[in-house]
Amino acid sequence: MACVDCGKPVEPVAHALALKIVNPCATEFRCLDCLAKTFGSSVERLLDAARNYRFRGCVLFKDIEIPDASRRDQSGRDQGAGPASLS
Ligand SMILES: [Zn+2]
């Protein structure tokens, strides 16, 4: 299955998120990156949500791999983690 926006393969977790968040009867799917754009969110937050759904026992997320967001290394948003000592 290919992302309707960019044509990349849709990750299993993105597929499950689309069914869970967008539409249980969804017929168009987006990859994680495009899904995040659609929601004005970030991939990290989507993956967090996916883990949360799985934690709560949602069957959509039971048997899929939820990748580690930090491995994707695309946040660039944690500006607060600078050197501890600037004195
Ligand atoms: Zn895409």
PDB file of the backbone (N, CA, C, O) and the ligand in Angstrom, with CONECT records:
HET     ZN  A 101       1
ATOM      1  N   MET A   1       0.848  -1.198   0.000  1.00  0.00           N
ATOM      2  CA  MET A   1       0.000   0.000   0.000  1.00  0.00           C
ATOM      3  C   MET A   1       0.882   1.247   0.000  1.00  0.00           C
ATOM      4  O   MET A   1       1.842   1.335   0.765  1.00  0.00           O
ATOM      5  N   ALA A   2       0.551   2.204  -0.859  1.00  0.00           N
ATOM      6  CA  ALA A   2       1.381   3.390  -0.988  1.00  0.00           C
ATOM      7  C   ALA A   2       0.667   4.616  -0.445  1.00  0.00           C
ATOM      8  O   ALA A   2      -0.558   4.718  -0.520  1.00  0.00           O
ATOM      9  N   CYS A   3       1.429   5.532   0.094  1.00  0.00           N
ATOM     10  CA  CYS A   3       0.897   6.787   0.613  1.00  0.00           C
ATOM     11  C   CYS A   3       0.239   7.580  -0.519  1.00  0.00           C
ATOM     12  O   CYS A   3       0.817   7.732  -1.595  1.00  0.00           O
ATOM     13  N   VAL A   4      -0.972   8.083  -0.269  1.00  0.00           N
ATOM     14  CA  VAL A   4      -1.685   8.815  -1.315  1.00  0.00           C
ATOM     15  C   VAL A   4      -1.037  10.163  -1.593  1.00  0.00           C
ATOM     16  O   VAL A   4      -1.278  10.764  -2.640  1.00  0.00           O
ATOM     17  N   ASP A   5      -0.217  10.642  -0.662  1.00  0.00           N
ATOM     18  CA  ASP A   5       0.415  11.947  -0.852  1.00  0.00           C
ATOM     19  C   ASP A   5       1.774  11.846  -1.529  1.00  0.00           C
ATOM     20  O   ASP A   5       2.052  12.572  -2.484  1.00  0.00           O
ATOM     21  N   CYS A   6       2.622  10.948  -1.035  1.00  0.00           N
ATOM     22  CA  CYS A   6       3.998  10.940  -1.533  1.00  0.00           C
ATOM     23  C   CYS A   6       4.373   9.623  -2.200  1.00  0.00           C
ATOM     24  O   CYS A   6       5.431   9.537  -2.823  1.00  0.00           O
ATOM     25  N   GLY A   7       3.540   8.601  -2.087  1.00  0.00           N
ATOM     26  CA  GLY A   7       3.823   7.348  -2.783  1.00  0.00           C
ATOM     27  C   GLY A   7       4.737   6.395  -2.040  1.00  0.00           C
ATOM     28  O   GLY A   7       5.006   5.292  -2.515  1.00  0.00           O
ATOM     29  N   LYS A   8       5.221   6.817  -0.866  1.00  0.00           N
ATOM     30  CA  LYS A   8       6.055   5.912  -0.076  1.00  0.00           C
ATOM     31  C   LYS A   8       5.189   4.796   0.493  1.00  0.00           C
ATOM     32  O   LYS A   8       3.972   4.942   0.603  1.00  0.00           O
ATOM     33  N   PRO A   9       5.822   3.675   0.856  1.00  0.00           N
ATOM     34  CA  PRO A   9       5.048   2.606   1.501  1.00  0.00           C
ATOM     35  C   PRO A   9       4.473   3.094   2.825  1.00  0.00           C
ATOM     36  O   PRO A   9       5.142   3.796   3.583  1.00  0.00           O
ATOM     37  N   VAL A  10       3.243   2.720   3.089  1.00  0.00           N
ATOM     38  CA  VAL A  10       2.598   3.105   4.343  1.00  0.00           C
ATOM     39  C   VAL A  10       3.005   2.127   5.426  1.00  0.00           C
ATOM     40  O   VAL A  10       2.799   0.922   5.287  1.00  0.00           O
ATOM     41  N   GLU A  11       3.583   2.636   6.505  1.00  0.00           N
ATOM     42  CA  GLU A  11       4.011   1.784   7.606  1.00  0.00           C
ATOM     43  C   GLU A  11       2.782   1.148   8.272  1.00  0.00           C
ATOM     44  O   GLU A  11       1.704   1.742   8.291  1.00  0.00           O
ATOM     45  N   PRO A  12       2.952  -0.053   8.813  1.00  0.00           N
ATOM     46  CA  PRO A  12       1.828  -0.692   9.506  1.00  0.00           C
ATOM     47  C   PRO A  12       1.238   0.201  10.590  1.00  0.00           C
ATOM     48  O   PRO A  12       0.021   0.241  10.772  1.00  0.00           O
ATOM     49  N   VAL A  13       2.092   0.911  11.304  1.00  0.00           N
ATOM     50  CA  VAL A  13       1.591   1.756  12.383  1.00  0.00           C
ATOM     51  C   VAL A  13       0.803   2.937  11.816  1.00  0.00           C
ATOM     52  O   VAL A  13      -0.171   3.379  12.425  1.00  0.00           O
ATOM     53  N   ALA A  14       1.217   3.450  10.654  1.00  0.00           N
ATOM     54  CA  ALA A  14       0.484   4.553  10.026  1.00  0.00           C
ATOM     55  C   ALA A  14      -0.875   4.064   9.538  1.00  0.00           C
ATOM     56  O   ALA A  14      -1.872   4.781   9.616  1.00  0.00           O
ATOM     57  N   HIS A  15      -0.897   2.848   9.041  1.00  0.00           N
ATOM     58  CA  HIS A  15      -2.141   2.230   8.600  1.00  0.00           C
ATOM     59  C   HIS A  15      -3.115   2.104   9.770  1.00  0.00           C
ATOM     60  O   HIS A  15      -4.295   2.433   9.652  1.00  0.00           O
ATOM     61  N   ALA A  16      -2.597   1.619  10.901  1.00  0.00           N
ATOM     62  CA  ALA A  16      -3.443   1.448  12.084  1.00  0.00           C
ATOM     63  C   ALA A  16      -3.923   2.793  12.614  1.00  0.00           C
ATOM     64  O   ALA A  16      -5.072   2.925  13.035  1.00  0.00           O
ATOM     65  N   LEU A  17      -3.048   3.785  12.593  1.00  0.00           N
ATOM     66  CA  LEU A  17      -3.434   5.113  13.076  1.00  0.00           C
ATOM     67  C   LEU A  17      -4.534   5.708  12.204  1.00  0.00           C
ATOM     68  O   LEU A  17      -5.453   6.353  12.710  1.00  0.00           O
ATOM     69  N   ALA A  18      -4.437   5.492  10.900  1.00  0.00           N
ATOM     70  CA  ALA A  18      -5.461   6.020   9.997  1.00  0.00           C
ATOM     71  C   ALA A  18      -6.816   5.413  10.330  1.00  0.00           C
ATOM     72  O   ALA A  18      -7.825   6.118  10.372  1.00  0.00           O
ATOM     73  N   LEU A  19      -6.838   4.112  10.565  1.00  0.00           N
ATOM     74  CA  LEU A  19      -8.096   3.447  10.899  1.00  0.00           C
ATOM     75  C   LEU A  19      -8.624   3.916  12.249  1.00  0.00           C
ATOM     76  O   LEU A  19      -9.833   4.044  12.446  1.00  0.00           O
ATOM     77  N   LYS A  20      -7.698   4.171  13.180  1.00  0.00           N
ATOM     78  CA  LYS A  20      -8.098   4.541  14.529  1.00  0.00           C
ATOM     79  C   LYS A  20      -8.526   6.006  14.607  1.00  0.00           C
ATOM     80  O   LYS A  20      -9.554   6.325  15.205  1.00  0.00           O
ATOM     81  N   ILE A  21      -7.738   6.892  14.001  1.00  0.00           N
ATOM     82  CA  ILE A  21      -7.948   8.325  14.191  1.00  0.00           C
ATOM     83  C   ILE A  21      -8.756   8.938  13.056  1.00  0.00           C
ATOM     84  O   ILE A  21      -9.642   9.761  13.291  1.00  0.00           O
ATOM     85  N   VAL A  22      -8.452   8.539  11.833  1.00  0.00           N
ATOM     86  CA  VAL A  22      -9.062   9.213  10.684  1.00  0.00           C
ATOM     87  C   VAL A  22     -10.444   8.641  10.406  1.00  0.00           C
ATOM     88  O   VAL A  22     -11.441   9.364  10.414  1.00  0.00           O
ATOM     89  N   ASN A  23     -10.493   7.331  10.158  1.00  0.00           N
ATOM     90  CA  ASN A  23     -11.744   6.740   9.708  1.00  0.00           C
ATOM     91  C   ASN A  23     -11.616   5.233   9.750  1.00  0.00           C
ATOM     92  O   ASN A  23     -10.730   4.673   9.105  1.00  0.00           O
ATOM     93  N   PRO A  24     -12.478   4.566  10.496  1.00  0.00           N
ATOM     94  CA  PRO A  24     -12.401   3.101  10.577  1.00  0.00           C
ATOM     95  C   PRO A  24     -12.608   2.433   9.223  1.00  0.00           C
ATOM     96  O   PRO A  24     -12.234   1.276   9.026  1.00  0.00           O
ATOM     97  N   CYS A  25     -13.201   3.164   8.302  1.00  0.00           N
ATOM     98  CA  CYS A  25     -13.439   2.612   6.967  1.00  0.00           C
ATOM     99  C   CYS A  25     -12.540   3.286   5.926  1.00  0.00           C
ATOM    100  O   CYS A  25     -12.871   3.335   4.742  1.00  0.00           O
ATOM    101  N   ALA A  26     -11.415   3.797   6.380  1.00  0.00           N
ATOM    102  CA  ALA A  26     -10.540   4.534   5.470  1.00  0.00           C
ATOM    103  C   ALA A  26     -10.117   3.665   4.295  1.00  0.00           C
ATOM    104  O   ALA A  26      -9.844   2.473   4.439  1.00  0.00           O
ATOM    105  N   THR A  27     -10.072   4.293   3.142  1.00  0.00           N
ATOM    106  CA  THR A  27      -9.582   3.586   1.960  1.00  0.00           C
ATOM    107  C   THR A  27      -8.327   4.249   1.402  1.00  0.00           C
ATOM    108  O   THR A  27      -7.652   3.694   0.536  1.00  0.00           O
ATOM    109  N   GLU A  28      -8.022   5.447   1.911  1.00  0.00           N
ATOM    110  CA  GLU A  28      -6.784   6.117   1.515  1.00  0.00           C
ATOM    111  C   GLU A  28      -5.876   6.185   2.735  1.00  0.00           C
ATOM    112  O   GLU A  28      -6.322   6.492   3.841  1.00  0.00           O
ATOM    113  N   PHE A  29      -4.603   5.895   2.519  1.00  0.00           N
ATOM    114  CA  PHE A  29      -3.684   5.861   3.642  1.00  0.00           C
ATOM    115  C   PHE A  29      -2.454   6.706   3.349  1.00  0.00           C
ATOM    116  O   PHE A  29      -2.030   6.863   2.204  1.00  0.00           O
ATOM    117  N   ARG A  30      -1.906   7.239   4.418  1.00  0.00           N
ATOM    118  CA  ARG A  30      -0.708   8.058   4.304  1.00  0.00           C
ATOM    119  C   ARG A  30       0.413   7.479   5.154  1.00  0.00           C
ATOM    120  O   ARG A  30       0.174   6.805   6.156  1.00  0.00           O
ATOM    121  N   CYS A  31       1.631   7.755   4.735  1.00  0.00           N
ATOM    122  CA  CYS A  31       2.773   7.347   5.543  1.00  0.00           C
ATOM    123  C   CYS A  31       2.826   8.212   6.802  1.00  0.00           C
ATOM    124  O   CYS A  31       2.092   9.193   6.919  1.00  0.00           O
ATOM    125  N   LEU A  32       3.687   7.846   7.732  1.00  0.00           N
ATOM    126  CA  LEU A  32       3.759   8.576   9.000  1.00  0.00           C
ATOM    127  C   LEU A  32       4.048  10.051   8.790  1.00  0.00           C
ATOM    128  O   LEU A  32       3.449  10.904   9.445  1.00  0.00           O
ATOM    129  N   ASP A  33       4.960  10.355   7.882  1.00  0.00           N
ATOM    130  CA  ASP A  33       5.327  11.751   7.660  1.00  0.00           C
ATOM    131  C   ASP A  33       4.134  12.562   7.172  1.00  0.00           C
ATOM    132  O   ASP A  33       3.866  13.652   7.677  1.00  0.00           O
ATOM    133  N   CYS A  34       3.425  12.027   6.192  1.00  0.00           N
ATOM    134  CA  CYS A  34       2.291  12.764   5.631  1.00  0.00           C
ATOM    135  C   CYS A  34       1.116  12.785   6.602  1.00  0.00           C
ATOM    136  O   CYS A  34       0.350  13.748   6.645  1.00  0.00           O
ATOM    137  N   LEU A  35       0.983  11.716   7.379  1.00  0.00           N
ATOM    138  CA  LEU A  35      -0.058  11.686   8.401  1.00  0.00           C
ATOM    139  C   LEU A  35       0.193  12.794   9.426  1.00  0.00           C
ATOM    140  O   LEU A  35      -0.729  13.495   9.842  1.00  0.00           O
ATOM    141  N   ALA A  36       1.441  12.935   9.817  1.00  0.00           N
ATOM    142  CA  ALA A  36       1.793  13.987  10.776  1.00  0.00           C
ATOM    143  C   ALA A  36       1.483  15.358  10.191  1.00  0.00           C
ATOM    144  O   ALA A  36       0.956  16.226  10.887  1.00  0.00           O
ATOM    145  N   LYS A  37       1.804  15.557   8.922  1.00  0.00           N
ATOM    146  CA  LYS A  37       1.510  16.836   8.275  1.00  0.00           C
ATOM    147  C   LYS A  37       0.004  17.080   8.247  1.00  0.00           C
ATOM    148  O   LYS A  37      -0.462  18.188   8.513  1.00  0.00           O
ATOM    149  N   THR A  38      -0.744  16.036   7.922  1.00  0.00           N
ATOM    150  CA  THR A  38      -2.195  16.170   7.841  1.00  0.00           C
ATOM    151  C   THR A  38      -2.780  16.647   9.164  1.00  0.00           C
ATOM    152  O   THR A  38      -3.719  17.441   9.201  1.00  0.00           O
ATOM    153  N   PHE A  39      -2.193  16.136  10.256  1.00  0.00           N
ATOM    154  CA  PHE A  39      -2.713  16.502  11.571  1.00  0.00           C
ATOM    155  C   PHE A  39      -2.043  17.740  12.130  1.00  0.00           C
ATOM    156  O   PHE A  39      -2.402  18.189  13.218  1.00  0.00           O
ATOM    157  N   GLY A  40      -1.084  18.302  11.422  1.00  0.00           N
ATOM    158  CA  GLY A  40      -0.311  19.393  11.992  1.00  0.00           C
ATOM    159  C   GLY A  40       0.409  18.939  13.247  1.00  0.00           C
ATOM    160  O   GLY A  40       0.608  19.718  14.180  1.00  0.00           O
ATOM    161  N   SER A  41       0.798  17.671  13.261  1.00  0.00           N
ATOM    162  CA  SER A  41       1.445  17.092  14.427  1.00  0.00           C
ATOM    163  C   SER A  41       2.846  16.633  14.025  1.00  0.00           C
ATOM    164  O   SER A  41       3.361  17.012  12.973  1.00  0.00           O
ATOM    165  N   SER A  42       3.442  15.819  14.872  1.00  0.00           N
ATOM    166  CA  SER A  42       4.757  15.296  14.545  1.00  0.00           C
ATOM    167  C   SER A  42       4.710  13.772  14.564  1.00  0.00           C
ATOM    168  O   SER A  42       3.832  13.170  15.184  1.00  0.00           O
ATOM    169  N   VAL A  43       5.660  13.168  13.882  1.00  0.00           N
ATOM    170  CA  VAL A  43       5.738  11.708  13.853  1.00  0.00           C
ATOM    171  C   VAL A  43       5.875  11.168  15.266  1.00  0.00           C
ATOM    172  O   VAL A  43       5.280  10.148  15.615  1.00  0.00           O
ATOM    173  N   GLU A  44       6.669  11.867  16.078  1.00  0.00           N
ATOM    174  CA  GLU A  44       6.864  11.411  17.455  1.00  0.00           C
ATOM    175  C   GLU A  44       5.530  11.326  18.202  1.00  0.00           C
ATOM    176  O   GLU A  44       5.259  10.364  18.920  1.00  0.00           O
ATOM    177  N   ARG A  45       4.717  12.350  18.014  1.00  0.00           N
ATOM    178  CA  ARG A  45       3.445  12.361  18.742  1.00  0.00           C
ATOM    179  C   ARG A  45       2.513  11.276  18.226  1.00  0.00           C
ATOM    180  O   ARG A  45       1.765  10.673  18.996  1.00  0.00           O
ATOM    181  N   LEU A  46       2.562  11.031  16.930  1.00  0.00           N
ATOM    182  CA  LEU A  46       1.732   9.949  16.390  1.00  0.00           C
ATOM    183  C   LEU A  46       2.163   8.604  16.959  1.00  0.00           C
ATOM    184  O   LEU A  46       1.328   7.770  17.308  1.00  0.00           O
ATOM    185  N   LEU A  47       3.476   8.402  17.049  1.00  0.00           N
ATOM    186  CA  LEU A  47       3.974   7.132  17.581  1.00  0.00           C
ATOM    187  C   LEU A  47       3.644   7.010  19.061  1.00  0.00           C
ATOM    188  O   LEU A  47       3.342   5.922  19.552  1.00  0.00           O
ATOM    189  N   ASP A  48       3.705   8.134  19.769  1.00  0.00           N
ATOM    190  CA  ASP A  48       3.297   8.126  21.171  1.00  0.00           C
ATOM    191  C   ASP A  48       1.836   7.709  21.295  1.00  0.00           C
ATOM    192  O   ASP A  48       1.473   6.898  22.147  1.00  0.00           O
ATOM    193  N   ALA A  49       1.013   8.280  20.429  1.00  0.00           N
ATOM    194  CA  ALA A  49      -0.411   7.943  20.455  1.00  0.00           C
ATOM    195  C   ALA A  49      -0.605   6.463  20.160  1.00  0.00           C
ATOM    196  O   ALA A  49      -1.424   5.798  20.794  1.00  0.00           O
ATOM    197  N   ALA A  50       0.152   5.953  19.197  1.00  0.00           N
ATOM    198  CA  ALA A  50       0.039   4.543  18.831  1.00  0.00           C
ATOM    199  C   ALA A  50       0.412   3.651  20.014  1.00  0.00           C
ATOM    200  O   ALA A  50      -0.264   2.660  20.290  1.00  0.00           O
ATOM    201  N   ARG A  51       1.493   4.010  20.710  1.00  0.00           N
ATOM    202  CA  ARG A  51       1.886   3.226  21.887  1.00  0.00           C
ATOM    203  C   ARG A  51       0.801   3.288  22.959  1.00  0.00           C
ATOM    204  O   ARG A  51       0.508   2.303  23.638  1.00  0.00           O
ATOM    205  N   ASN A  52       0.224   4.462  23.085  1.00  0.00           N
ATOM    206  CA  ASN A  52      -0.827   4.642  24.072  1.00  0.00           C
ATOM    207  C   ASN A  52      -2.039   3.768  23.744  1.00  0.00           C
ATOM    208  O   ASN A  52      -2.615   3.134  24.629  1.00  0.00           O
ATOM    209  N   TYR A  53      -2.419   3.740  22.469  1.00  0.00           N
ATOM    210  CA  TYR A  53      -3.544   2.903  22.059  1.00  0.00           C
ATOM    211  C   TYR A  53      -3.236   1.436  22.334  1.00  0.00           C
ATOM    212  O   TYR A  53      -4.090   0.686  22.806  1.00  0.00           O
ATOM    213  N   ARG A  54      -2.004   1.042  22.030  1.00  0.00           N
ATOM    214  CA  ARG A  54      -1.650  -0.359  22.257  1.00  0.00           C
ATOM    215  C   ARG A  54      -1.677  -0.675  23.749  1.00  0.00           C
ATOM    216  O   ARG A  54      -2.148  -1.732  24.169  1.00  0.00           O
ATOM    217  N   PHE A  55      -1.161   0.267  24.541  1.00  0.00           N
ATOM    218  CA  PHE A  55      -1.149   0.093  25.986  1.00  0.00           C
ATOM    219  C   PHE A  55      -2.564  -0.112  26.507  1.00  0.00           C
ATOM    220  O   PHE A  55      -2.794  -0.887  27.435  1.00  0.00           O
ATOM    221  N   ARG A  56      -3.501   0.590  25.899  1.00  0.00           N
ATOM    222  CA  ARG A  56      -4.892   0.483  26.331  1.00  0.00           C
ATOM    223  C   ARG A  56      -5.591  -0.713  25.718  1.00  0.00           C
ATOM    224  O   ARG A  56      -6.777  -0.940  25.957  1.00  0.00           O
ATOM    225  N   GLY A  57      -4.850  -1.481  24.925  1.00  0.00           N
ATOM    226  CA  GLY A  57      -5.401  -2.745  24.458  1.00  0.00           C
ATOM    227  C   GLY A  57      -6.105  -2.680  23.113  1.00  0.00           C
ATOM    228  O   GLY A  57      -6.838  -3.604  22.760  1.00  0.00           O
ATOM    229  N   CYS A  58      -5.899  -1.600  22.349  1.00  0.00           N
ATOM    230  CA  CYS A  58      -6.529  -1.502  21.043  1.00  0.00           C
ATOM    231  C   CYS A  58      -5.967  -2.584  20.109  1.00  0.00           C
ATOM    232  O   CYS A  58      -4.757  -2.684  19.911  1.00  0.00           O
ATOM    233  N   VAL A  59      -6.863  -3.378  19.548  1.00  0.00           N
ATOM    234  CA  VAL A  59      -6.417  -4.524  18.740  1.00  0.00           C
ATOM    235  C   VAL A  59      -5.719  -4.084  17.455  1.00  0.00           C
ATOM    236  O   VAL A  59      -4.917  -4.831  16.894  1.00  0.00           O
ATOM    237  N   LEU A  60      -6.024  -2.877  16.992  1.00  0.00           N
ATOM    238  CA  LEU A  60      -5.380  -2.403  15.760  1.00  0.00           C
ATOM    239  C   LEU A  60      -3.857  -2.356  15.909  1.00  0.00           C
ATOM    240  O   LEU A  60      -3.118  -2.522  14.939  1.00  0.00           O
ATOM    241  N   PHE A  61      -3.411  -2.128  17.134  1.00  0.00           N
ATOM    242  CA  PHE A  61      -1.977  -1.911  17.362  1.00  0.00           C
ATOM    243  C   PHE A  61      -1.300  -3.111  18.017  1.00  0.00           C
ATOM    244  O   PHE A  61      -0.109  -3.080  18.329  1.00  0.00           O
ATOM    245  N   LYS A  62      -2.086  -4.167  18.217  1.00  0.00           N
ATOM    246  CA  LYS A  62      -1.592  -5.287  19.010  1.00  0.00           C
ATOM    247  C   LYS A  62      -0.394  -5.989  18.362  1.00  0.00           C
ATOM    248  O   LYS A  62       0.589  -6.310  19.030  1.00  0.00           O
ATOM    249  N   ASP A  63      -0.495  -6.216  17.066  1.00  0.00           N
ATOM    250  CA  ASP A  63       0.492  -7.088  16.419  1.00  0.00           C
ATOM    251  C   ASP A  63       1.429  -6.353  15.480  1.00  0.00           C
ATOM    252  O   ASP A  63       2.061  -6.975  14.627  1.00  0.00           O
ATOM    253  N   ILE A  64       1.527  -5.046  15.622  1.00  0.00           N
ATOM    254  CA  ILE A  64       2.399  -4.320  14.701  1.00  0.00           C
ATOM    255  C   ILE A  64       3.608  -3.760  15.432  1.00  0.00           C
ATOM    256  O   ILE A  64       3.622  -3.604  16.653  1.00  0.00           O
ATOM    257  N   GLU A  65       4.609  -3.468  14.637  1.00  0.00           N
ATOM    258  CA  GLU A  65       5.803  -2.860  15.202  1.00  0.00           C
ATOM    259  C   GLU A  65       5.608  -1.348  15.247  1.00  0.00           C
ATOM    260  O   GLU A  65       5.229  -0.732  14.251  1.00  0.00           O
ATOM    261  N   ILE A  66       5.868  -0.761  16.401  1.00  0.00           N
ATOM    262  CA  ILE A  66       5.808   0.690  16.520  1.00  0.00           C
ATOM    263  C   ILE A  66       7.242   1.192  16.617  1.00  0.00           C
ATOM    264  O   ILE A  66       7.911   0.990  17.631  1.00  0.00           O
ATOM    265  N   PRO A  67       7.707   1.843  15.566  1.00  0.00           N
ATOM    266  CA  PRO A  67       9.116   2.221  15.545  1.00  0.00           C
ATOM    267  C   PRO A  67       9.454   3.256  16.607  1.00  0.00           C
ATOM    268  O   PRO A  67       8.586   3.980  17.096  1.00  0.00           O
ATOM    269  N   ASP A  68      10.719   3.308  16.947  1.00  0.00           N
ATOM    270  CA  ASP A  68      11.190   4.269  17.928  1.00  0.00           C
ATOM    271  C   ASP A  68      11.352   5.628  17.252  1.00  0.00           C
ATOM    272  O   ASP A  68      12.131   5.776  16.311  1.00  0.00           O
ATOM    273  N   ALA A  69      10.612   6.611  17.740  1.00  0.00           N
ATOM    274  CA  ALA A  69      10.618   7.922  17.085  1.00  0.00           C
ATOM    275  C   ALA A  69      11.995   8.560  17.106  1.00  0.00           C
ATOM    276  O   ALA A  69      12.386   9.232  16.151  1.00  0.00           O
ATOM    277  N   SER A  70      12.727   8.356  18.180  1.00  0.00           N
ATOM    278  CA  SER A  70      14.014   9.027  18.301  1.00  0.00           C
ATOM    279  C   SER A  70      14.986   8.518  17.235  1.00  0.00           C
ATOM    280  O   SER A  70      15.898   9.229  16.814  1.00  0.00           O
ATOM    281  N   ARG A  71      14.768   7.264  16.806  1.00  0.00           N
ATOM    282  CA  ARG A  71      15.631   6.700  15.778  1.00  0.00           C
ATOM    283  C   ARG A  71      15.477   7.462  14.463  1.00  0.00           C
ATOM    284  O   ARG A  71      16.409   7.518  13.659  1.00  0.00           O
ATOM    285  N   ARG A  72      14.308   8.042  14.249  1.00  0.00           N
ATOM    286  CA  ARG A  72      14.060   8.759  13.008  1.00  0.00           C
ATOM    287  C   ARG A  72      14.748  10.111  13.000  1.00  0.00           C
ATOM    288  O   ARG A  72      15.002  10.688  11.943  1.00  0.00           O
ATOM    289  N   ASP A  73      15.041  10.603  14.178  1.00  0.00           N
ATOM    290  CA  ASP A  73      15.882  11.792  14.295  1.00  0.00           C
ATOM    291  C   ASP A  73      15.437  12.932  13.399  1.00  0.00           C
ATOM    292  O   ASP A  73      16.190  13.396  12.543  1.00  0.00           O
ATOM    293  N   GLN A  74      14.223  13.373  13.602  1.00  0.00           N
ATOM    294  CA  GLN A  74      13.760  14.475  12.776  1.00  0.00           C
ATOM    295  C   GLN A  74      13.019  15.523  13.612  1.00  0.00           C
ATOM    296  O   GLN A  74      12.320  16.376  13.064  1.00  0.00           O
ATOM    297  N   SER A  75      13.171  15.459  14.910  1.00  0.00           N
ATOM    298  CA  SER A  75      12.464  16.433  15.733  1.00  0.00           C
ATOM    299  C   SER A  75      13.155  17.787  15.664  1.00  0.00           C
ATOM    300  O   SER A  75      12.550  18.772  15.240  1.00  0.00           O
ATOM    301  N   GLY A  76      14.410  17.841  16.075  1.00  0.00           N
ATOM    302  CA  GLY A  76      15.139  19.094  16.071  1.00  0.00           C
ATOM    303  C   GLY A  76      14.456  20.148  16.928  1.00  0.00           C
ATOM    304  O   GLY A  76      14.690  21.346  16.771  1.00  0.00           O
ATOM    305  N   ARG A  77      13.612  19.683  17.833  1.00  0.00           N
ATOM    306  CA  ARG A  77      12.800  20.623  18.583  1.00  0.00           C
ATOM    307  C   ARG A  77      13.241  20.742  20.038  1.00  0.00           C
ATOM    308  O   ARG A  77      12.830  21.657  20.751  1.00  0.00           O
ATOM    309  N   ASP A  78      14.078  19.806  20.464  1.00  0.00           N
ATOM    310  CA  ASP A  78      14.509  19.822  21.849  1.00  0.00           C
ATOM    311  C   ASP A  78      15.670  20.772  22.026  1.00  0.00           C
ATOM    312  O   ASP A  78      16.820  20.351  22.150  1.00  0.00           O
ATOM    313  N   GLN A  79      15.369  22.031  22.037  1.00  0.00           N
ATOM    314  CA  GLN A  79      16.424  23.042  22.140  1.00  0.00           C
ATOM    315  C   GLN A  79      16.896  23.203  23.577  1.00  0.00           C
ATOM    316  O   GLN A  79      17.943  23.797  23.834  1.00  0.00           O
ATOM    317  N   GLY A  80      16.115  22.670  24.511  1.00  0.00           N
ATOM    318  CA  GLY A  80      16.436  22.892  25.906  1.00  0.00           C
ATOM    319  C   GLY A  80      17.560  22.026  26.431  1.00  0.00           C
ATOM    320  O   GLY A  80      17.997  22.205  27.567  1.00  0.00           O
ATOM    321  N   ALA A  81      18.036  21.093  25.630  1.00  0.00           N
ATOM    322  CA  ALA A  81      19.027  20.138  26.110  1.00  0.00           C
ATOM    323  C   ALA A  81      20.444  20.562  25.748  1.00  0.00           C
ATOM    324  O   ALA A  81      21.217  19.765  25.216  1.00  0.00           O
ATOM    325  N   GLY A  82      20.775  21.778  26.025  1.00  0.00           N
ATOM    326  CA  GLY A  82      22.108  22.263  25.731  1.00  0.00           C
ATOM    327  C   GLY A  82      23.101  21.829  26.787  1.00  0.00           C
ATOM    328  O   GLY A  82      22.783  21.013  27.652  1.00  0.00           O
ATOM    329  N   PRO A  83      24.288  22.368  26.717  1.00  0.00           N
ATOM    330  CA  PRO A  83      25.302  22.055  27.744  1.00  0.00           C
ATOM    331  C   PRO A  83      24.798  22.455  29.123  1.00  0.00           C
ATOM    332  O   PRO A  83      24.179  23.507  29.286  1.00  0.00           O
ATOM    333  N   ALA A  84      25.064  21.614  30.109  1.00  0.00           N
ATOM    334  CA  ALA A  84      24.513  21.863  31.430  1.00  0.00           C
ATOM    335  C   ALA A  84      25.229  23.025  32.113  1.00  0.00           C
ATOM    336  O   ALA A  84      24.621  23.771  32.880  1.00  0.00           O
ATOM    337  N   SER A  85      26.494  23.173  31.838  1.00  0.00           N
ATOM    338  CA  SER A  85      27.250  24.214  32.529  1.00  0.00           C
ATOM    339  C   SER A  85      27.687  25.281  31.545  1.00  0.00           C
ATOM    340  O   SER A  85      28.518  25.044  30.668  1.00  0.00           O
ATOM    341  N   LEU A  86      27.123  26.433  31.706  1.00  0.00           N
ATOM    342  CA  LEU A  86      27.498  27.552  30.831  1.00  0.00           C
ATOM    343  C   LEU A  86      28.177  28.648  31.633  1.00  0.00           C
ATOM    344  O   LEU A  86      28.390  29.749  31.124  1.00  0.00           O
ATOM    345  N   SER A  87      28.518  28.361  32.875  1.00  0.00           N
ATOM    346  CA  SER A  87      29.154  29.384  33.715  1.00  0.00           C
ATOM    347  C   SER A  87      30.602  29.464  33.348  1.00  0.00           C
ATOM    348  O   SER A  87      31.342  30.261  33.926  1.00  0.00           O
TER     349      SER A  87
HETATM  350 ZN    ZN A 101       3.573  10.102   2.481  1.00  0.00          ZN2+
END
